[in-house]
Amino acid sequence: NADTKSKRRSRTMVDKMMKYSFILLSGETEGFLTKLQELGVVDVTRSAKPIDDRSARMLDNVAASRKLIGRLESLDYTKDPDYEAIAKALEQIPVPADAIEESQKVLVQLGELELDRAAAEKDLNLRRPWGDFDKKRLDQLKTLGYTVRYYAVNRKVFSPDWAELYPLEIISEDKNNIWFVTIAQDCETYSFPVEAIAAPEGSWKEAEARLDVIKTRIIEAKAQILRCREVIPHIKENCNKELADLDLYLAKASTESAADNLLNVLEGFAPVENDAELSKTFDEMGILYIKEEAKEDDNPPIKLKNNWFTRQFEVLTGMYGMPVYGEYDPTPIVAPFFLLFFAMCMGDAGYGILLILIGMFLKYKMADSGLGKMNGLVTFLGIGTLVIGLFLGTFFGMSILEASWAPAWLKSICVDGWFPDGKIAGFPAQMVLAVGIGVFHICLAMVVKTIGFTKRFGFRNTISTWGWTLLIVGGIILAALGMLEVMGPAAMKWSVIALAVISCLGIFIFNTPGRNPLMNIGSGLWDTYNMVTGLLGDVLSYIRLYALGLAGGMLGNAFNIMGTMILDIPIPGINWVFCIVILIFGHVLNLAMSCLGAFVHPLRLTFVEYFKNSGYEGTGKFYSPLTTDKE
């Protein structure tokens, strides 16, 4: 029996929670919370935000450490032109005593040095044309009554006749400009055809020496950063410890004091499957506690439990909000439909192959990063896009039906080949398919809403919901049976009448039991207006699945045409190079744009059309147990 119950719980999409209320002496609280943190399965009710200056400082330290770790991990000097010098300098640098403080200081220092180098390089470029000279000796001419003036003019403007006005010496020149100086006595009236420029502050060798010093300091700073990178695991360990301490502090601060502050009362939740182990531990500790199965009114945290496929899509549910306790987990329905919608919006088997390769890259090359954890989702989306792309008949913007290289069996699975001219009742087959999927999706949402609301609120309070579900879902089913001639005319007639009568009674008469029937009728009419206008817009929203897939295919085909047009240029070799560049650039751009649209629009169909019609609230809170592992 125990095994059967365990298996039943393992299939539950929202874990059942046990509620614990702990009564502790004030002196026992901190040690008990530390023990809960070691157990790592009890979600203690606590603040989600800083509650005082101390917790705010702790949170700031965690945020600063994580930002520092991200910056250190992003720096890679292996391709730096001075990497050999950096590696040599690294040998002379010891491991810092305080890695966090040292890393922050060096990063700031490196930023300042980079600005200094940019300024020094600019100064060197300004001084270079004037060559190497002794600035002090030139300044001495001023004491003798002579002034040196500096000029930089375009070669076309320069005139050799200027040398007749004053002593003039050309310092340097290039194909565009000429740099020269003039010397004149201070007592003479000075007039020259062009304006003088500011005198250089020194020779170019002085500027070059200053730049070399800055470059050396930059090399040393980069070497220090590389040394700090070696202690990233230590920084992460300190960051996780700080976060665990913050979690513990917030939990302690959330306790309620009683009996003149001699007692503290704590409330926590843990999965039912951990109850036996937790109860044994609490009993051994001699802790006074009360336990009971959590109820919806307790607002316990939500822990989802899904299979290997559905688990990849839990991030989408989390983006909208976790289900409340007692509400169903929408992920098992969101997963296959989001996959289908994404694939239809992409609509290209070639792009599906690229997404699969990207998913594999994330798994094997970026497994430790946050993005790497999305490898399963990306891979599944790629597989779905490959399958649906073959079904829709598009491969890198090319029509499989029109491709000479495509085998007959591949063409036979394309949906457009199933119907004359690829149309159903005069409309594109893919558009009709998108609308049909939308109708099914909304009908499924209404069924889920009806069953879920009945379970939570009882049949008496969901009669109106039952009426609408019977009318719409039942009406569509009867219409389908009639079109397929499964039911005879007489049976169809009485089925329609029965469905209409039962639905109308639920919608207009018994929608709110115990209320004035006239008010129920008015409420039913208002619901009818909202339902008709809302459902029409919801169904039409699914046309975007067809439109986005069509747009992506047309844009991909446009790049194919542009690439093949380049091949007509009679320049062997060069035409192929430009053709490949256009195809790669075009399809990469189209893939990025298609992925963006294929993610956002199915997300809207899920969050708006489906969740609205399924009655999903999504106001639950995440299960976040008190634990020492805050990775």
C-alpha positions in Angstrom: 0.0 0.0 0.0 2.8 2.3 0.8 4.5 1.7 -2.5 1.2 2.3 -4.3 0.7 5.6 -2.5 4.3 6.6 -3.3 3.8 5.9 -7.0 0.5 7.8 -7.0 2.3 10.8 -5.4 5.1 10.6 -8.0 2.6 11.0 -10.8 1.1 14.1 -9.1 2.0 17.3 -11.0 1.8 19.5 -7.9 3.4 17.9 -4.9 1.2 17.5 -1.8 2.5 19.6 1.0 2.6 19.0 4.8 2.2 22.1 7.0 4.3 22.3 10.1 3.9 24.7 13.0 6.9 24.9 15.4 6.8 26.3 18.9 10.3 27.0 20.2 12.1 28.7 23.1 13.8 31.9 21.9 17.2 30.4 22.5 16.4 27.4 20.4 15.3 29.2 17.3 18.6 29.9 15.6 20.0 26.4 16.2 16.7 24.9 14.9 16.7 27.0 11.8 20.3 25.9 11.1 19.2 22.3 11.4 16.3 23.0 8.9 18.8 24.5 6.6 20.9 21.3 6.7 17.8 19.2 6.0 17.1 21.4 2.9 13.5 20.4 2.3 11.4 22.7 4.6 10.1 26.0 3.1 9.9 28.3 6.1 7.6 31.3 5.6 9.9 34.3 5.2 10.2 37.6 3.6 11.1 37.7 -0.1 12.7 41.1 0.2 15.1 42.8 2.6 13.4 43.8 5.9 16.1 45.9 7.5 19.5 47.4 6.8 21.4 44.2 7.7 19.5 42.0 5.3 19.7 44.8 2.6 23.5 44.8 3.0 23.7 41.0 2.8 21.6 41.1 -0.4 23.8 43.8 -1.9 26.9 41.7 -1.1 25.3 38.7 -2.8 24.4 40.8 -5.9 27.9 42.3 -6.0 29.6 38.9 -5.7 27.4 37.4 -8.5 28.1 40.4 -10.7 31.8 40.1 -10.0 31.8 36.4 -10.9 30.0 37.1 -14.1 32.6 39.7 -15.1 35.6 37.5 -14.2 34.2 34.5 -16.1 33.6 36.7 -19.2 37.2 37.9 -19.4 39.4 35.8 -21.7 42.9 37.1 -22.6 44.1 34.1 -24.6 43.6 36.1 -27.8 45.1 39.3 -26.4 48.2 40.4 -28.4 50.1 40.7 -25.1 49.0 37.3 -23.8 52.6 36.0 -23.5 53.6 39.1 -21.4 50.4 38.6 -19.3 51.2 35.0 -18.7 54.8 35.9 -17.7 53.6 38.6 -15.3 51.1 36.1 -13.8 54.0 34.0 -12.5 55.1 36.8 -10.2 51.6 37.5 -8.7 50.6 35.7 -5.5 47.1 34.5 -4.8 45.2 37.4 -3.2 44.1 37.1 0.5 40.8 38.7 -0.2 39.8 37.7 -3.8 36.6 39.7 -3.9 38.1 43.0 -2.7 41.2 42.5 -4.9 39.1 41.6 -8.0 36.9 44.6 -7.6 39.9 46.9 -7.1 41.8 45.6 -10.1 38.8 45.7 -12.4 38.3 49.4 -11.6 42.0 50.0 -12.0 41.9 48.2 -15.4 39.1 50.4 -16.6 40.9 53.6 -15.6 44.1 52.3 -17.3 42.2 51.6 -20.5 41.0 55.2 -20.5 44.5 56.4 -19.8 45.9 54.3 -22.7 43.3 55.7 -25.1 44.3 59.3 -24.1 48.0 58.4 -24.3 47.6 56.9 -27.8 45.8 60.1 -28.9 48.5 62.3 -27.5 51.2 60.2 -29.2 49.5 60.5 -32.6 49.3 64.3 -32.1 53.0 64.5 -31.1 54.4 62.1 -33.7 54.6 64.5 -36.7 56.7 66.9 -34.6 59.4 64.3 -34.0 61.8 64.2 -31.1 62.9 67.6 -29.6 63.9 69.2 -26.4 60.9 71.3 -25.3 62.9 73.1 -22.6 65.5 74.4 -25.1 62.7 75.6 -27.5 61.1 77.4 -24.6 64.4 79.2 -23.9 64.0 81.0 -27.2 61.2 82.9 -25.5 63.6 84.5 -23.1 65.7 85.7 -26.1 62.7 87.4 -27.6 61.7 84.8 -30.2 58.4 83.0 -30.5 58.0 79.6 -32.2 54.6 79.0 -33.8 53.4 75.6 -34.9 51.3 74.8 -38.0 49.6 71.8 -39.6 48.0 72.4 -43.0 46.7 70.4 -46.0 49.4 69.9 -48.7 47.1 71.6 -51.2 47.0 74.7 -49.0 50.7 74.9 -48.3 52.7 77.5 -50.3 56.5 77.5 -50.5 56.3 81.3 -50.8 55.4 81.4 -47.0 59.1 81.0 -46.3 59.7 84.5 -47.6 57.5 86.0 -44.8 59.3 84.4 -41.8 61.9 81.7 -41.2 60.0 78.5 -41.8 61.0 74.9 -41.2 59.1 71.9 -42.4 59.2 69.3 -39.6 57.3 66.4 -41.3 54.9 65.7 -44.1 52.8 62.9 -45.6 50.7 62.6 -48.7 47.9 64.8 -47.2 49.4 67.2 -44.6 52.5 69.2 -43.8 53.7 70.2 -40.3 56.0 73.2 -40.0 57.1 75.9 -37.6 58.0 79.6 -38.0 60.2 81.8 -35.8 59.7 85.5 -35.3 60.9 88.2 -33.0 58.4 89.4 -30.5 59.1 93.0 -31.5 58.0 92.3 -35.1 54.4 92.6 -36.3 53.4 89.0 -37.0 50.9 88.1 -39.7 50.6 84.7 -41.3 48.0 83.3 -43.9 46.9 80.4 -41.7 46.1 80.0 -38.0 48.7 78.5 -35.7 47.9 75.4 -33.6 48.7 74.6 -30.0 52.3 73.7 -29.3 52.9 70.1 -28.5 53.5 69.4 -24.8 56.5 67.4 -25.5 58.3 65.1 -27.9 56.7 61.9 -29.3 59.3 59.8 -27.5 58.1 61.1 -24.2 54.5 60.2 -25.1 55.6 56.8 -26.3 57.5 56.2 -23.0 54.3 57.2 -21.1 52.2 54.9 -23.3 54.7 52.0 -22.6 54.3 52.5 -18.9 50.6 52.4 -19.1 50.7 49.2 -21.3 52.9 47.6 -18.7 50.5 48.4 -15.9 47.6 47.1 -18.0 49.5 43.8 -18.5 50.1 43.6 -14.8 46.4 44.3 -14.0 45.3 41.6 -16.5 47.6 39.2 -14.9 46.1 40.0 -11.5 42.7 39.4 -12.9 43.8 36.0 -14.2 45.0 35.2 -10.7 41.7 36.2 -9.3 39.9 34.0 -11.8 41.6 31.0 -10.2 39.7 31.6 -7.0 36.3 32.0 -8.6 35.1 28.7 -6.9 36.1 30.3 -3.6 34.1 33.5 -4.5 31.1 31.3 -5.4 31.4 29.4 -2.2 31.4 32.7 -0.2 28.5 34.0 -2.2 26.4 30.9 -1.6 27.3 31.0 2.1 26.2 34.7 2.2 22.9 33.8 0.5 22.3 30.9 2.8 23.0 33.2 5.8 20.5 35.8 4.3 17.9 33.1 3.9 18.4 32.0 7.5 18.3 35.6 8.8 15.0 36.3 6.9 13.5 33.0 8.3 14.5 34.0 11.9 13.2 37.5 11.4 9.8 36.1 10.3 9.2 34.2 13.5 6.3 35.4 15.7 7.1 36.0 19.3 4.8 34.9 22.1 4.7 34.6 25.9 6.7 37.8 26.5 9.2 37.0 23.8 10.1 33.7 25.5 8.6 31.6 22.7 8.9 31.8 18.9 6.4 30.3 16.5 7.5 29.2 13.0 5.5 27.9 10.1 6.9 25.8 7.3 5.9 23.4 4.5 7.6 20.3 3.1 6.5 17.7 0.6 4.4 14.9 2.1 6.9 12.3 0.9 9.5 13.8 3.3 7.1 13.7 6.3 8.3 10.4 7.8 12.0 11.5 7.8 11.2 15.0 9.0 8.9 13.8 11.8 11.6 11.4 13.0 14.2 14.2 13.1 11.9 16.6 14.9 11.0 14.0 17.5 14.7 13.2 18.1 15.3 16.9 18.6 12.5 17.2 21.1 10.9 20.0 19.2 7.2 20.8 19.9 5.4 20.9 16.5 2.0 20.4 15.0 1.6 19.0 11.5 -1.3 18.6 9.1 -1.8 18.3 5.4 -1.7 21.7 3.8 -5.0 23.2 2.5 -5.5 25.8 -0.2 -6.2 28.5 2.5 -2.7 27.9 3.9 -1.2 29.1 0.6 1.6 26.6 0.7 4.5 26.8 -1.8 4.2 25.0 -5.0 6.6 22.2 -6.1 6.0 20.9 -9.6 6.7 17.3 -10.5 6.7 16.4 -14.2 8.3 13.9 -16.5 11.5 14.4 -18.4 9.8 16.0 -21.4 7.3 18.3 -19.6 10.0 19.4 -17.1 11.7 21.3 -19.9 8.7 23.6 -20.2 8.2 24.4 -16.5 10.2 27.6 -17.2 7.2 28.9 -19.3 4.8 28.2 -16.5 7.0 30.0 -14.1 7.1 33.0 -16.4 3.4 33.4 -16.0 3.1 32.3 -12.4 2.9 29.1 -10.4 -0.5 27.4 -9.8 -2.2 28.0 -6.4 -2.4 25.0 -4.2 -5.4 22.9 -5.4 -5.1 24.3 -8.9 -3.9 22.1 -11.7 -0.4 22.3 -13.1 -0.8 23.6 -16.7 2.7 22.5 -17.8 1.6 19.0 -19.3 -0.8 20.8 -21.6 1.4 23.9 -22.2 4.4 21.7 -23.3 3.0 19.9 -26.4 1.0 22.9 -27.6 3.8 25.4 -27.2 6.1 23.0 -29.0 3.5 22.7 -31.8 2.9 26.4 -32.0 6.7 27.2 -32.0 7.3 24.7 -34.8 4.4 26.0 -36.9 5.7 29.6 -36.5 9.2 28.5 -37.6 7.8 26.2 -40.2 11.2 25.2 -41.7 12.8 21.8 -41.3 16.3 23.3 -42.0 16.0 25.7 -39.2 14.9 22.8 -37.0 18.2 21.0 -37.7 20.1 24.2 -36.7 18.1 24.5 -33.4 19.0 20.8 -32.6 22.7 21.6 -33.2 22.4 24.7 -31.0 20.7 22.6 -28.3 23.6 20.1 -28.4 26.1 23.0 -28.3 24.4 24.3 -25.1 24.5 20.9 -23.5 28.1 20.0 -24.2 29.8 23.5 -24.3 27.8 25.6 -21.9 26.4 23.1 -19.5 27.4 25.1 -16.4 25.8 28.4 -17.5 22.3 29.5 -17.1 21.8 29.4 -20.8 23.2 25.9 -20.9 20.4 24.7 -18.8 18.0 25.5 -21.6 19.5 22.9 -23.9 16.7 20.4 -23.4 14.0 23.0 -24.3 16.0 24.2 -27.4 16.5 20.7 -28.6 12.9 19.7 -28.3 11.9 22.9 -30.1 14.3 22.0 -32.8 12.9 18.4 -33.2 9.4 19.8 -33.3 10.4 22.4 -35.9 12.1 19.7 -38.0 9.0 17.4 -38.0 6.5 20.2 -38.6 8.8 21.8 -41.2 8.8 18.6 -43.2 5.0 18.4 -42.8 4.6 21.9 -44.0 7.1 21.3 -46.8 9.8 23.9 -46.3 13.5 23.4 -46.0 15.7 26.5 -45.7 13.1 28.5 -47.5 12.8 26.0 -50.4 9.5 24.2 -51.1 10.0 20.4 -50.7 7.1 19.8 -53.1 8.9 21.8 -55.9 12.4 20.6 -55.1 13.9 18.1 -57.6 16.2 16.7 -55.0 13.4 15.7 -52.6 12.3 12.0 -52.8 8.7 11.1 -53.4 8.1 9.7 -49.9 9.2 13.1 -48.5 6.9 15.0 -50.7 4.0 12.7 -49.8 4.0 13.8 -46.2 3.6 17.6 -47.0 0.2 18.8 -46.1 -0.2 20.9 -49.3 0.1 17.8 -51.3 -2.9 16.2 -49.6 -5.4 18.7 -51.1 -6.0 20.1 -54.7 -4.0 23.3 -55.1 -3.1 23.0 -51.3 -6.5 24.5 -50.3 -9.4 23.5 -48.1 -12.8 25.1 -49.0 -10.9 27.7 -51.0 -8.5 28.7 -48.1 -4.9 27.7 -47.7 -4.7 24.3 -46.0 -2.1 25.6 -43.5 -4.4 28.4 -42.4 -7.3 26.1 -42.0 -5.1 23.8 -40.0 -4.0 26.7 -37.7 -7.6 27.7 -37.0 -8.6 24.1 -36.4 -5.8 23.7 -33.8 -6.9 27.0 -32.2 -10.5 25.7 -31.9 -9.3 22.5 -30.3 -6.9 24.3 -28.0 -9.7 26.6 -26.7 -12.1 23.7 -26.3 -9.5 21.8 -24.3 -9.0 24.9 -22.1 -12.8 25.1 -21.4 -12.9 21.4 -20.5 -9.9 21.8 -18.2 -11.5 24.9 -16.6 -14.8 23.0 -16.1 -13.2 20.0 -14.4 -10.7 22.1 -12.4 -13.4 24.6 -11.1 -15.8 21.7 -10.2 -13.0 20.0 -8.2 -12.1 23.3 -6.4 -15.5 25.0 -5.9 -18.1 22.2 -6.4 -20.7 21.5 -9.1 -23.2 24.0 -7.6 -20.9 26.9 -8.2 -19.9 25.9 -11.7 -23.2 25.3 -13.4 -22.7 28.2 -15.8 -19.2 27.0 -16.7 -20.7 23.5 -17.4 -23.4 25.2 -19.6 -20.9 27.0 -21.8 -18.6 24.0 -22.1 -21.5 21.8 -23.1 -22.8 24.3 -25.6 -19.5 25.1 -27.3 -17.5 21.9 -27.1 -20.6 19.7 -27.4 -21.8 21.8 -30.4 -18.5 21.4 -32.2 -18.5 17.6 -31.6 -22.1 17.3 -32.9 -21.2 19.4 -35.9 -18.2 17.2 -36.6 -20.4 14.0 -36.3 -23.0 15.5 -38.6 -20.3 16.4 -41.3 -19.0 12.8 -41.0 -22.6 11.5 -41.2 -22.0 9.4 -38.1 -25.4 10.3 -36.7 -28.7 10.2 -38.6 -30.9 13.4 -39.1 -33.4 12.4 -36.4 -30.7 11.6 -33.8 -28.8 14.8 -34.7 -32.0 16.9 -34.3 -32.8 15.6 -30.8 -29.2 15.8 -29.7 -29.0 19.5 -30.8 -32.3 20.3 -29.0 -31.2 18.5 -25.8 -27.8 20.2 -25.9 -29.3 23.6 -26.4 -31.9 23.2 -23.6 -29.5 21.9 -21.0 -26.8 24.5 -21.9 -29.3 27.4 -21.8 -30.7 26.3 -18.4 -27.2 26.3 -17.0 -26.2 29.6 -18.7 -29.3 31.7 -18.2 -31.4 30.1 -15.3 -29.1 28.3 -12.9 -25.8 30.2 -13.4 -26.0 31.4 -9.8 -28.3 29.1 -7.7 -30.5 30.9 -5.1 -30.4 34.2 -6.9 -33.4 35.9 -8.6 -34.0 34.2 -12.0 -34.3 37.5 -13.8 -30.9 38.6 -12.5 -29.5 35.2 -13.7 -31.0 35.8 -17.2 -29.4 39.3 -17.3 -26.1 37.9 -16.2 -26.3 35.1 -18.8 -27.0 37.7 -21.6 -23.9 39.7 -20.5 -21.8 36.5 -20.4 -23.1 35.6 -23.9 -22.0 38.9 -25.3 -18.5 38.6 -23.8 -18.2 34.9 -24.7 -19.2 35.4 -28.4 -16.9 38.4 -29.0 -14.1 37.0 -26.9 -14.1 33.5 -28.6 -14.2 35.0 -32.1 -11.1 37.0 -31.4 -9.4 34.2 -29.6 -9.9 31.8 -32.5 -8.7 34.3 -35.1 -5.5 34.9 -33.0 -4.4 31.4 -34.1 -4.0 32.6 -37.7 -0.7 34.0 -36.6 0.6 30.4 -36.6 0.1 30.4 -40.4 1.2 34.0 -41.0 4.5 33.7 -39.2 5.4 30.4 -40.8 4.5 31.8 -44.2 6.5 35.1 -43.6 9.6 33.1 -42.5 9.4 30.8 -45.5 9.0 33.7 -47.9 12.0 35.6 -46.4 14.2 32.5 -46.5 13.2 32.0 -50.1 14.0 35.6 -50.9 17.6 35.1 -49.7 17.8 32.0 -51.8 16.8 33.9 -54.9 19.3 36.7 -54.1 22.0 34.1 -53.7 21.2 32.3 -56.9 21.1 35.7 -58.8 24.7 36.4 -57.8 25.7 33.1 -59.5 24.7 34.7 -62.8 27.5 37.2 -62.6 30.3 35.9 -64.9 33.1 36.0 -62.4 34.0 32.4 -61.5 34.8 31.8 -57.9 33.9 35.3 -56.7 30.2 34.7 -57.5 30.2 31.6 -55.4 31.8 33.4 -52.5 29.2 36.2 -52.5 26.4 33.6 -52.9 27.5 31.7 -49.8 27.9 34.9 -47.8 24.4 36.1 -48.7 22.9 32.7 -48.0 24.6 32.4 -44.6 23.9 35.9 -43.5 20.3 35.8 -44.8 19.4 32.5 -43.1 21.1 33.4 -39.8 19.2 36.7 -39.8 15.9 34.9 -40.7 16.5 32.2 -38.1 17.0 34.9 -35.3 13.9 36.8 -36.3 11.8 33.7 -36.7 12.9 32.3 -33.3 11.9 35.6 -31.7 8.5 35.6 -33.3 8.1 31.8 -32.8 8.7 32.3 -29.0 6.7 35.4 -28.3 3.5 34.6 -30.2 3.0 31.1 -29.0 3.7 32.5 -25.5 0.8 35.0 -26.1 -1.5 32.2 -27.3 -0.7 30.3 -24.1 -0.8 33.2 -21.6 -3.8 34.9 -23.1 -6.0 32.6 -25.2 -5.4 29.4 -23.3 -5.0 30.6 -19.7 -8.0 32.9 -20.0 -10.3 30.2 -21.2 -8.9 27.6 -18.8 -9.4 29.8 -15.7 -5.8 29.5 -14.7 -4.8 32.0 -12.0 -1.0 31.4 -11.6 -0.7 33.3 -8.3 1.1 30.6 -6.3 4.5 31.0 -4.9 7.6 28.9 -5.7 8.8 26.2 -3.3 12.0 27.5 -1.9 13.3 25.4 1.0 15.7 26.7 3.6 19.0 25.1 2.5 22.7 25.7 2.5 22.9 25.0 -1.2 21.8 28.2 -2.9 23.5 27.5 -6.3 
